[in-house]
Amino acid sequence: MGARAASVMLLKEYLALGDLITKIKSVPNEIWWRTLSYILSAFFLVPNITMIMFLIYMGEYDFFSYDFFTEGVFGMKLFFVTTAFFLFISSLAIFSPVLLIVGKIKKKQIDKQLIALSILFTLITWSLLILELISGADTARILFVLGMCTVIIAHISVLIYFKAKAQFISLGAITFCIVFMSFNWPAQSSKVISIGLQAFGVGGDLPITITNAQSGVITKGKLKLISPKFIYFTPSTEKGVATYSLSNVGYYVVDKK
């Protein structure tokens, strides 16, 4: 009886597995390709763009952190994800009507209240941007962010409304555009990366005060990056980036402005 029961159980598991395989095979290829494009957008685009933009950030300020890339990979991705989230939200706030327009072109049903809210938030965002420009904000930085947001909203539109083939083309296009913009406008690209670093108080030109563990000597400057082993900063009395080993630091204070 025990052997028969075990055989019945195995047969049921085999049939269940067969049903699962049949269901998987019945899923249209388009769904699988679209899923792959979403995965590549999240797990290929973000990590590789992260690496490139941090290299540009370091090149802009004339330093390189070996330990940051070998031991601080998680932190690097976290800082970039924070920046990417900022750009994603900014893209929706500035260009959300683009999604609605593309949806209309693709003959999708869009709620009228959603249209009204989208237009309202976009008008508010553009009003704030114009006020920033009038008040003397960094025009080049704002234009760079607008360019990044334009590329991002275009890719989001493709991911939502278009088929897999168009999504893969868009993935290649957004990668090219972001890399091209970052290499051609490194100063502005560095300021975008600074958003994530400033959010966690580990870089982005935040004021820093370092106290030496042995002598108690205090050094002040502008923080570029805190890596697992070093502090990279521009001393207030000198030019260029200095390196301070964390093993020699008694404590440091970062002023999040």
Buried (B, 14 or more C-beta within 10 A) or exposed (E): EEEEEEEEEEEEEEEEEEEEEEEEEEEEEEEEBBEEBEEBBEEEBEBEBBBBBBBBBBBBBEBEBEEBBEEBEEBBBBBBBBBBEBBBEBBBBBBBBBBBEBBEEEEEEEEEEEBEEBEEBBEEBEEEBEEBEEEEEBEEBBEBBBBBBBBBBBBBBBBEBBEBEBBBEBBEBBBEBBBEBBEEBBEBBBBBBBBBBBBBBBBBBBBBBBBBEEEEEEBBBBBBBBBEBBBBBBBEEEEEBBEBEBEEBEEBEBEEE
